[in-house]
Amino acid sequence: MKKFIVEIQQWLNHRLRQIVWKRWKKIRTRYVRLRKYGIDHEDAMRLANSRKGYWRISKTPAFHRAITKEKLIKWGLKDMSLLYERRYLKG
């Protein structure tokens, strides 16, 4: 069950990163947001001007540095593995 939860959590994080990227429609918005989240100029320009699809961009290391797991949790995503451990593995 633990492995299943980890896989689902990873897929969900990936999907949420894709949605975030999709919401940033314009190149300027993408560049500004990436810079705001700590991505350097070159990587931000490369990502913002990329013609790759949403799913593929959401896999890039630079985008993972910008939208971290901690940031997703801060935005309201629940960590399913932590919830599972609290409920079933209390000891």
Biopython code that builds the backbone (N, CA, C, O; Angstrom):
import numpy as np
from Bio.PDB.StructureBuilder import StructureBuilder

atoms = [
    (1, "MET", "N", (0.822, -1.191, 0.000)),
    (1, "MET", "CA", (0.000, 0.000, 0.000)),
    (1, "MET", "C", (0.869, 1.259, 0.000)),
    (1, "MET", "O", (0.553, 2.245, -0.665)),
    (2, "LYS", "N", (1.966, 1.209, 0.755)),
    (2, "LYS", "CA", (2.844, 2.377, 0.858)),
    (2, "LYS", "C", (3.428, 2.746, -0.507)),
    (2, "LYS", "O", (3.478, 3.924, -0.860)),
    (3, "LYS", "N", (3.868, 1.754, -1.273)),
    (3, "LYS", "CA", (4.420, 2.007, -2.605)),
    (3, "LYS", "C", (3.360, 2.610, -3.521)),
    (3, "LYS", "O", (3.642, 3.536, -4.282)),
    (4, "PHE", "N", (2.151, 2.087, -3.444)),
    (4, "PHE", "CA", (1.046, 2.616, -4.250)),
    (4, "PHE", "C", (0.785, 4.085, -3.916)),
    (4, "PHE", "O", (0.593, 4.902, -4.817)),
    (5, "ILE", "N", (0.777, 4.418, -2.643)),
    (5, "ILE", "CA", (0.538, 5.795, -2.224)),
    (5, "ILE", "C", (1.646, 6.714, -2.717)),
    (5, "ILE", "O", (1.373, 7.827, -3.166)),
    (6, "VAL", "N", (2.885, 6.266, -2.639)),
    (6, "VAL", "CA", (4.014, 7.076, -3.114)),
    (6, "VAL", "C", (3.885, 7.332, -4.614)),
    (6, "VAL", "O", (4.089, 8.456, -5.071)),
    (7, "GLU", "N", (3.544, 6.288, -5.387)),
    (7, "GLU", "CA", (3.388, 6.448, -6.835)),
    (7, "GLU", "C", (2.251, 7.410, -7.168)),
    (7, "GLU", "O", (2.395, 8.258, -8.049)),
    (8, "ILE", "N", (1.143, 7.286, -6.484)),
    (8, "ILE", "CA", (0.001, 8.173, -6.724)),
    (8, "ILE", "C", (0.353, 9.608, -6.352)),
    (8, "ILE", "O", (-0.021, 10.543, -7.059)),
    (9, "GLN", "N", (1.068, 9.784, -5.247)),
    (9, "GLN", "CA", (1.476, 11.125, -4.815)),
    (9, "GLN", "C", (2.396, 11.768, -5.851)),
    (9, "GLN", "O", (2.259, 12.954, -6.150)),
    (10, "GLN", "N", (3.333, 10.993, -6.398)),
    (10, "GLN", "CA", (4.237, 11.521, -7.417)),
    (10, "GLN", "C", (3.469, 11.931, -8.663)),
    (10, "GLN", "O", (3.721, 12.991, -9.235)),
    (11, "TRP", "N", (2.522, 11.079, -9.085)),
    (11, "TRP", "CA", (1.723, 11.410, -10.262)),
    (11, "TRP", "C", (0.890, 12.669, -10.004)),
    (11, "TRP", "O", (0.787, 13.539, -10.869)),
    (12, "LEU", "N", (0.307, 12.757, -8.829)),
    (12, "LEU", "CA", (-0.512, 13.912, -8.485)),
    (12, "LEU", "C", (0.313, 15.194, -8.457)),
    (12, "LEU", "O", (-0.138, 16.225, -8.956)),
    (13, "ASN", "N", (1.505, 15.148, -7.889)),
    (13, "ASN", "CA", (2.390, 16.314, -7.893)),
    (13, "ASN", "C", (2.733, 16.723, -9.320)),
    (13, "ASN", "O", (2.750, 17.910, -9.647)),
    (14, "HIS", "N", (3.004, 15.737, -10.161)),
    (14, "HIS", "CA", (3.310, 16.004, -11.561)),
    (14, "HIS", "C", (2.122, 16.678, -12.256)),
    (14, "HIS", "O", (2.287, 17.655, -12.987)),
    (15, "ARG", "N", (0.942, 16.147, -12.019)),
    (15, "ARG", "CA", (-0.278, 16.700, -12.630)),
    (15, "ARG", "C", (-0.527, 18.136, -12.154)),
    (15, "ARG", "O", (-0.922, 18.992, -12.946)),
    (16, "LEU", "N", (-0.301, 18.394, -10.886)),
    (16, "LEU", "CA", (-0.504, 19.748, -10.364)),
    (16, "LEU", "C", (0.518, 20.719, -10.935)),
    (16, "LEU", "O", (0.191, 21.874, -11.212)),
    (17, "ARG", "N", (1.754, 20.258, -11.115)),
    (17, "ARG", "CA", (2.747, 21.119, -11.763)),
    (17, "ARG", "C", (2.328, 21.433, -13.195)),
    (17, "ARG", "O", (2.511, 22.553, -13.671)),
    (18, "GLN", "N", (1.769, 20.444, -13.873)),
    (18, "GLN", "CA", (1.293, 20.667, -15.234)),
    (18, "GLN", "C", (0.178, 21.713, -15.247)),
    (18, "GLN", "O", (0.159, 22.584, -16.117)),
    (19, "ILE", "N", (-0.730, 21.636, -14.310)),
    (19, "ILE", "CA", (-1.833, 22.596, -14.241)),
    (19, "ILE", "C", (-1.312, 23.997, -13.960)),
    (19, "ILE", "O", (-1.793, 24.971, -14.539)),
    (20, "VAL", "N", (-0.332, 24.102, -13.075)),
    (20, "VAL", "CA", (0.266, 25.410, -12.787)),
    (20, "VAL", "C", (0.875, 25.989, -14.056)),
    (20, "VAL", "O", (0.666, 27.161, -14.368)),
    (21, "TRP", "N", (1.624, 25.176, -14.786)),
    (21, "TRP", "CA", (2.253, 25.642, -16.025)),
    (21, "TRP", "C", (1.197, 26.057, -17.047)),
    (21, "TRP", "O", (1.364, 27.051, -17.753)),
    (22, "LYS", "N", (0.129, 25.303, -17.118)),
    (22, "LYS", "CA", (-0.944, 25.599, -18.076)),
    (22, "LYS", "C", (-1.647, 26.917, -17.737)),
    (22, "LYS", "O", (-2.089, 27.636, -18.633)),
    (23, "ARG", "N", (-1.747, 27.224, -16.466)),
    (23, "ARG", "CA", (-2.408, 28.467, -16.047)),
    (23, "ARG", "C", (-1.571, 29.697, -16.384)),
    (23, "ARG", "O", (-2.108, 30.788, -16.578)),
    (24, "TRP", "N", (-0.253, 29.515, -16.451)),
    (24, "TRP", "CA", (0.619, 30.624, -16.820)),
    (24, "TRP", "C", (0.676, 30.691, -18.343)),
    (24, "TRP", "O", (1.631, 30.201, -18.945)),
    (25, "LYS", "N", (-0.322, 31.285, -18.967)),
    (25, "LYS", "CA", (-0.481, 31.227, -20.419)),
    (25, "LYS", "C", (0.612, 31.962, -21.193)),
    (25, "LYS", "O", (1.152, 31.434, -22.164)),
    (26, "LYS", "N", (0.932, 33.166, -20.766)),
    (26, "LYS", "CA", (1.837, 34.007, -21.544)),
    (26, "LYS", "C", (3.295, 33.759, -21.174)),
    (26, "LYS", "O", (3.614, 33.380, -20.047)),
    (27, "ILE", "N", (4.162, 33.979, -22.140)),
    (27, "ILE", "CA", (5.592, 33.790, -21.929)),
    (27, "ILE", "C", (6.091, 34.703, -20.818)),
    (27, "ILE", "O", (6.878, 34.285, -19.970)),
    (28, "ARG", "N", (5.636, 35.941, -20.824)),
    (28, "ARG", "CA", (6.054, 36.909, -19.809)),
    (28, "ARG", "C", (5.662, 36.433, -18.408)),
    (28, "ARG", "O", (6.461, 36.509, -17.475)),
    (29, "THR", "N", (4.442, 35.949, -18.270)),
    (29, "THR", "CA", (3.976, 35.445, -16.978)),
    (29, "THR", "C", (4.825, 34.265, -16.527)),
    (29, "THR", "O", (5.219, 34.192, -15.363)),
    (30, "ARG", "N", (5.108, 33.349, -17.436)),
    (30, "ARG", "CA", (5.927, 32.192, -17.105)),
    (30, "ARG", "C", (7.308, 32.629, -16.633)),
    (30, "ARG", "O", (7.811, 32.136, -15.623)),
    (31, "TYR", "N", (7.917, 33.553, -17.367)),
    (31, "TYR", "CA", (9.254, 34.019, -17.014)),
    (31, "TYR", "C", (9.245, 34.684, -15.640)),
    (31, "TYR", "O", (10.090, 34.375, -14.798)),
    (32, "VAL", "N", (8.301, 35.591, -15.406)),
    (32, "VAL", "CA", (8.240, 36.324, -14.137)),
    (32, "VAL", "C", (8.016, 35.364, -12.969)),
    (32, "VAL", "O", (8.669, 35.489, -11.933)),
    (33, "ARG", "N", (7.110, 34.419, -13.125)),
    (33, "ARG", "CA", (6.828, 33.464, -12.044)),
    (33, "ARG", "C", (8.030, 32.565, -11.761)),
    (33, "ARG", "O", (8.351, 32.296, -10.604)),
    (34, "LEU", "N", (8.685, 32.106, -12.812)),
    (34, "LEU", "CA", (9.864, 31.266, -12.602)),
    (34, "LEU", "C", (10.958, 32.025, -11.870)),
    (34, "LEU", "O", (11.600, 31.482, -10.971)),
    (35, "ARG", "N", (11.170, 33.266, -12.248)),
    (35, "ARG", "CA", (12.168, 34.100, -11.564)),
    (35, "ARG", "C", (11.760, 34.319, -10.108)),
    (35, "ARG", "O", (12.602, 34.291, -9.211)),
    (36, "LYS", "N", (10.466, 34.536, -9.881)),
    (36, "LYS", "CA", (9.967, 34.737, -8.519)),
    (36, "LYS", "C", (10.238, 33.514, -7.639)),
    (36, "LYS", "O", (10.509, 33.645, -6.445)),
    (37, "TYR", "N", (10.162, 32.335, -8.236)),
    (37, "TYR", "CA", (10.368, 31.105, -7.481)),
    (37, "TYR", "C", (11.812, 30.624, -7.502)),
    (37, "TYR", "O", (12.078, 29.469, -7.169)),
    (38, "GLY", "N", (12.750, 31.490, -7.888)),
    (38, "GLY", "CA", (14.164, 31.201, -7.704)),
    (38, "GLY", "C", (14.899, 30.569, -8.866)),
    (38, "GLY", "O", (15.999, 30.050, -8.675)),
    (39, "ILE", "N", (14.342, 30.592, -10.052)),
    (39, "ILE", "CA", (15.014, 30.028, -11.218)),
    (39, "ILE", "C", (15.844, 31.124, -11.872)),
    (39, "ILE", "O", (15.376, 32.252, -12.028)),
    (40, "ASP", "N", (17.086, 30.793, -12.256)),
    (40, "ASP", "CA", (17.959, 31.808, -12.855)),
    (40, "ASP", "C", (17.462, 32.242, -14.240)),
    (40, "ASP", "O", (16.604, 31.592, -14.836)),
    (41, "HIS", "N", (18.005, 33.327, -14.726)),
    (41, "HIS", "CA", (17.540, 33.961, -15.961)),
    (41, "HIS", "C", (17.551, 33.002, -17.156)),
    (41, "HIS", "O", (16.566, 32.901, -17.887)),
    (42, "GLU", "N", (18.667, 32.302, -17.346)),
    (42, "GLU", "CA", (18.779, 31.429, -18.516)),
    (42, "GLU", "C", (17.757, 30.294, -18.497)),
    (42, "GLU", "O", (17.092, 30.038, -19.501)),
    (43, "ASP", "N", (17.633, 29.621, -17.364)),
    (43, "ASP", "CA", (16.656, 28.528, -17.266)),
    (43, "ASP", "C", (15.228, 29.047, -17.393)),
    (43, "ASP", "O", (14.388, 28.406, -18.024)),
    (44, "ALA", "N", (14.950, 30.198, -16.800)),
    (44, "ALA", "CA", (13.610, 30.782, -16.895)),
    (44, "ALA", "C", (13.276, 31.135, -18.342)),
    (44, "ALA", "O", (12.164, 30.874, -18.800)),
    (45, "MET", "N", (14.226, 31.725, -19.064)),
    (45, "MET", "CA", (13.992, 32.058, -20.475)),
    (45, "MET", "C", (13.794, 30.796, -21.309)),
    (45, "MET", "O", (12.911, 30.739, -22.164)),
    (46, "ARG", "N", (14.618, 29.793, -21.054)),
    (46, "ARG", "CA", (14.528, 28.545, -21.810)),
    (46, "ARG", "C", (13.172, 27.869, -21.589)),
    (46, "ARG", "O", (12.538, 27.415, -22.541)),
    (47, "LEU", "N", (12.736, 27.805, -20.339)),
    (47, "LEU", "CA", (11.448, 27.178, -20.047)),
    (47, "LEU", "C", (10.278, 28.008, -20.564)),
    (47, "LEU", "O", (9.353, 27.468, -21.171)),
    (48, "ALA", "N", (10.316, 29.305, -20.328)),
    (48, "ALA", "CA", (9.195, 30.166, -20.717)),
    (48, "ALA", "C", (8.987, 30.172, -22.223)),
    (48, "ALA", "O", (7.851, 30.258, -22.688)),
    (49, "ASN", "N", (10.066, 30.083, -22.992)),
    (49, "ASN", "CA", (9.965, 30.124, -24.446)),
    (49, "ASN", "C", (9.898, 28.749, -25.091)),
    (49, "ASN", "O", (9.912, 28.642, -26.317)),
    (50, "SER", "N", (9.825, 27.715, -24.297)),
    (50, "SER", "CA", (9.803, 26.355, -24.836)),
    (50, "SER", "C", (8.470, 26.070, -25.532)),
    (50, "SER", "O", (7.414, 26.549, -25.119)),
    (51, "ARG", "N", (8.554, 25.278, -26.595)),
    (51, "ARG", "CA", (7.343, 24.873, -27.306)),
    (51, "ARG", "C", (6.923, 23.469, -26.907)),
    (51, "ARG", "O", (6.012, 22.896, -27.504)),
    (52, "LYS", "N", (7.582, 22.916, -25.902)),
    (52, "LYS", "CA", (7.238, 21.576, -25.433)),
    (52, "LYS", "C", (5.871, 21.607, -24.753)),
    (52, "LYS", "O", (5.401, 22.661, -24.323)),
    (53, "GLY", "N", (5.254, 20.453, -24.663)),
    (53, "GLY", "CA", (3.935, 20.353, -24.065)),
    (53, "GLY", "C", (3.952, 20.551, -22.554)),
    (53, "GLY", "O", (5.002, 20.526, -21.913)),
    (54, "TYR", "N", (2.768, 20.747, -22.012)),
    (54, "TYR", "CA", (2.628, 20.997, -20.578)),
    (54, "TYR", "C", (3.178, 19.835, -19.747)),
    (54, "TYR", "O", (3.888, 20.052, -18.765)),
    (55, "TRP", "N", (2.852, 18.614, -20.139)),
    (55, "TRP", "CA", (3.268, 17.438, -19.380)),
    (55, "TRP", "C", (4.783, 17.314, -19.379)),
    (55, "TRP", "O", (5.385, 16.999, -18.352)),
    (56, "ARG", "N", (5.393, 17.559, -20.515)),
    (56, "ARG", "CA", (6.850, 17.427, -20.633)),
    (56, "ARG", "C", (7.574, 18.511, -19.841)),
    (56, "ARG", "O", (8.578, 18.234, -19.185)),
    (57, "ILE", "N", (7.069, 19.744, -19.900)),
    (57, "ILE", "CA", (7.686, 20.843, -19.143)),
    (57, "ILE", "C", (7.597, 20.572, -17.646)),
    (57, "ILE", "O", (8.519, 20.892, -16.896)),
    (58, "SER", "N", (6.485, 19.980, -17.214)),
    (58, "SER", "CA", (6.308, 19.745, -15.785)),
    (58, "SER", "C", (7.273, 18.691, -15.239)),
    (58, "SER", "O", (7.360, 18.507, -14.025)),
    (59, "LYS", "N", (8.002, 17.996, -16.128)),
    (59, "LYS", "CA", (9.002, 17.009, -15.696)),
    (59, "LYS", "C", (10.403, 17.601, -15.571)),
    (59, "LYS", "O", (11.296, 16.934, -15.050)),
    (60, "THR", "N", (10.618, 18.814, -16.026)),
    (60, "THR", "CA", (11.965, 19.374, -16.066)),
    (60, "THR", "C", (12.495, 19.676, -14.666)),
    (60, "THR", "O", (11.732, 20.069, -13.784)),
    (61, "PRO", "N", (13.798, 19.492, -14.461)),
    (61, "PRO", "CA", (14.387, 19.766, -13.142)),
    (61, "PRO", "C", (14.212, 21.221, -12.697)),
    (61, "PRO", "O", (13.990, 21.487, -11.516)),
    (62, "ALA", "N", (14.310, 22.152, -13.634)),
    (62, "ALA", "CA", (14.159, 23.565, -13.270)),
    (62, "ALA", "C", (12.751, 23.837, -12.746)),
    (62, "ALA", "O", (12.580, 24.574, -11.775)),
    (63, "PHE", "N", (11.760, 23.253, -13.375)),
    (63, "PHE", "CA", (10.384, 23.470, -12.923)),
    (63, "PHE", "C", (10.144, 22.793, -11.574)),
    (63, "PHE", "O", (9.369, 23.291, -10.758)),
    (64, "HIS", "N", (10.802, 21.667, -11.339)),
    (64, "HIS", "CA", (10.704, 21.007, -10.037)),
    (64, "HIS", "C", (11.349, 21.860, -8.946)),
    (64, "HIS", "O", (10.882, 21.874, -7.807)),
    (65, "ARG", "N", (12.424, 22.573, -9.296)),
    (65, "ARG", "CA", (13.033, 23.485, -8.318)),
    (65, "ARG", "C", (12.109, 24.663, -8.029)),
    (65, "ARG", "O", (12.085, 25.174, -6.909)),
    (66, "ALA", "N", (11.352, 25.095, -9.029)),
    (66, "ALA", "CA", (10.453, 26.237, -8.846)),
    (66, "ALA", "C", (9.212, 25.834, -8.046)),
    (66, "ALA", "O", (8.830, 26.516, -7.095)),
    (67, "ILE", "N", (8.596, 24.739, -8.433)),
    (67, "ILE", "CA", (7.377, 24.271, -7.768)),
    (67, "ILE", "C", (7.735, 22.995, -6.998)),
    (67, "ILE", "O", (7.578, 21.884, -7.504)),
    (68, "THR", "N", (8.207, 23.175, -5.792)),
    (68, "THR", "CA", (8.648, 22.048, -4.971)),
    (68, "THR", "C", (7.460, 21.355, -4.309)),
    (68, "THR", "O", (6.341, 21.868, -4.295)),
    (69, "LYS", "N", (7.734, 20.191, -3.769)),
    (69, "LYS", "CA", (6.713, 19.457, -3.028)),
    (69, "LYS", "C", (6.242, 20.277, -1.822)),
    (69, "LYS", "O", (5.057, 20.286, -1.490)),
    (70, "GLU", "N", (7.184, 20.962, -1.178)),
    (70, "GLU", "CA", (6.834, 21.789, -0.025)),
    (70, "GLU", "C", (5.907, 22.932, -0.428)),
    (70, "GLU", "O", (4.988, 23.283, 0.313)),
    (71, "LYS", "N", (6.147, 23.504, -1.587)),
    (71, "LYS", "CA", (5.294, 24.589, -2.070)),
    (71, "LYS", "C", (3.879, 24.075, -2.366)),
    (71, "LYS", "O", (2.896, 24.759, -2.081)),
    (72, "LEU", "N", (3.782, 22.876, -2.937)),
    (72, "LEU", "CA", (2.471, 22.283, -3.197)),
    (72, "LEU", "C", (1.726, 22.031, -1.888)),
    (72, "LEU", "O", (0.520, 22.261, -1.803)),
    (73, "ILE", "N", (2.442, 21.560, -0.869)),
    (73, "ILE", "CA", (1.826, 21.331, 0.439)),
    (73, "ILE", "C", (1.383, 22.660, 1.054)),
    (73, "ILE", "O", (0.314, 22.749, 1.656)),
    (74, "LYS", "N", (2.213, 23.684, 0.895)),
    (74, "LYS", "CA", (1.865, 25.016, 1.399)),
    (74, "LYS", "C", (0.592, 25.544, 0.733)),
    (74, "LYS", "O", (-0.210, 26.233, 1.363)),
    (75, "TRP", "N", (0.419, 25.213, -0.544)),
    (75, "TRP", "CA", (-0.763, 25.645, -1.290)),
    (75, "TRP", "C", (-2.006, 24.814, -0.966)),
    (75, "TRP", "O", (-3.089, 25.102, -1.475)),
    (76, "GLY", "N", (-1.859, 23.788, -0.125)),
    (76, "GLY", "CA", (-3.037, 23.055, 0.322)),
    (76, "GLY", "C", (-3.083, 21.582, -0.041)),
    (76, "GLY", "O", (-4.029, 20.894, 0.342)),
    (77, "LEU", "N", (-2.096, 21.076, -0.763)),
    (77, "LEU", "CA", (-2.076, 19.655, -1.097)),
    (77, "LEU", "C", (-1.705, 18.856, 0.143)),
    (77, "LEU", "O", (-0.775, 19.216, 0.865)),
    (78, "LYS", "N", (-2.418, 17.791, 0.383)),
    (78, "LYS", "CA", (-2.118, 16.925, 1.525)),
    (78, "LYS", "C", (-1.093, 15.877, 1.117)),
    (78, "LYS", "O", (-1.153, 15.343, 0.010)),
    (79, "ASP", "N", (-0.157, 15.585, 2.003)),
    (79, "ASP", "CA", (0.831, 14.541, 1.771)),
    (79, "ASP", "C", (0.197, 13.208, 2.142)),
    (79, "ASP", "O", (0.029, 12.901, 3.322)),
    (80, "MET", "N", (-0.154, 12.419, 1.132)),
    (80, "MET", "CA", (-0.901, 11.185, 1.369)),
    (80, "MET", "C", (-0.099, 10.164, 2.164)),
    (80, "MET", "O", (-0.669, 9.453, 2.992)),
    (81, "SER", "N", (1.199, 10.073, 1.938)),
    (81, "SER", "CA", (1.992, 9.092, 2.682)),
    (81, "SER", "C", (2.052, 9.444, 4.164)),
    (81, "SER", "O", (2.024, 8.556, 5.016)),
    (82, "LEU", "N", (2.133, 10.728, 4.472)),
    (82, "LEU", "CA", (2.127, 11.162, 5.866)),
    (82, "LEU", "C", (0.771, 10.875, 6.518)),
    (82, "LEU", "O", (0.713, 10.427, 7.664)),
    (83, "LEU", "N", (-0.308, 11.132, 5.792)),
    (83, "LEU", "CA", (-1.639, 10.831, 6.313)),
    (83, "LEU", "C", (-1.813, 9.333, 6.554)),
    (83, "LEU", "O", (-2.398, 8.923, 7.557)),
    (84, "TYR", "N", (-1.307, 8.525, 5.636)),
    (84, "TYR", "CA", (-1.382, 7.067, 5.785)),
    (84, "TYR", "C", (-0.612, 6.609, 7.014)),
    (84, "TYR", "O", (-1.099, 5.786, 7.789)),
    (85, "GLU", "N", (0.592, 7.146, 7.189)),
    (85, "GLU", "CA", (1.400, 6.753, 8.337)),
    (85, "GLU", "C", (0.734, 7.136, 9.647)),
    (85, "GLU", "O", (0.753, 6.366, 10.608)),
    (86, "ARG", "N", (0.150, 8.313, 9.689)),
    (86, "ARG", "CA", (-0.531, 8.750, 10.918)),
    (86, "ARG", "C", (-1.714, 7.841, 11.250)),
    (86, "ARG", "O", (-1.970, 7.547, 12.418)),
    (87, "ARG", "N", (-2.424, 7.405, 10.229)),
    (87, "ARG", "CA", (-3.629, 6.647, 10.482)),
    (87, "ARG", "C", (-3.371, 5.164, 10.780)),
    (87, "ARG", "O", (-3.957, 4.596, 11.702)),
    (88, "TYR", "N", (-2.494, 4.554, 9.994)),
    (88, "TYR", "CA", (-2.343, 3.095, 10.087)),
    (88, "TYR", "C", (-1.048, 2.616, 10.726)),
    (88, "TYR", "O", (-0.977, 1.469, 11.169)),
    (89, "LEU", "N", (-0.040, 3.444, 10.786)),
    (89, "LEU", "CA", (1.233, 2.989, 11.318)),
    (89, "LEU", "C", (1.603, 3.708, 12.623)),
    (89, "LEU", "O", (2.773, 3.984, 12.885)),
    (90, "LYS", "N", (0.602, 3.998, 13.417)),
    (90, "LYS", "CA", (0.825, 4.701, 14.682)),
    (90, "LYS", "C", (1.736, 3.921, 15.625)),
    (90, "LYS", "O", (2.525, 4.497, 16.373)),
    (91, "GLY", "N", (1.612, 2.635, 15.572)),
    (91, "GLY", "CA", (2.486, 1.804, 16.390)),
    (91, "GLY", "C", (1.935, 1.435, 17.665)),
    (91, "GLY", "O", (2.587, 0.734, 18.439)),
]
sb = StructureBuilder()
sb.init_structure("model")
sb.init_model(0)
sb.init_chain("A")
sb.init_seg("    ")
for serial, (resi, resn, name, xyz) in enumerate(atoms, 1):
    if name == "N":
        sb.init_residue(resn, " ", resi, " ")
    sb.init_atom(name, np.array(xyz, "f"), 0.0, 1.0, " ", f" {name:<3s}", serial, name[0])
structure = sb.get_structure()
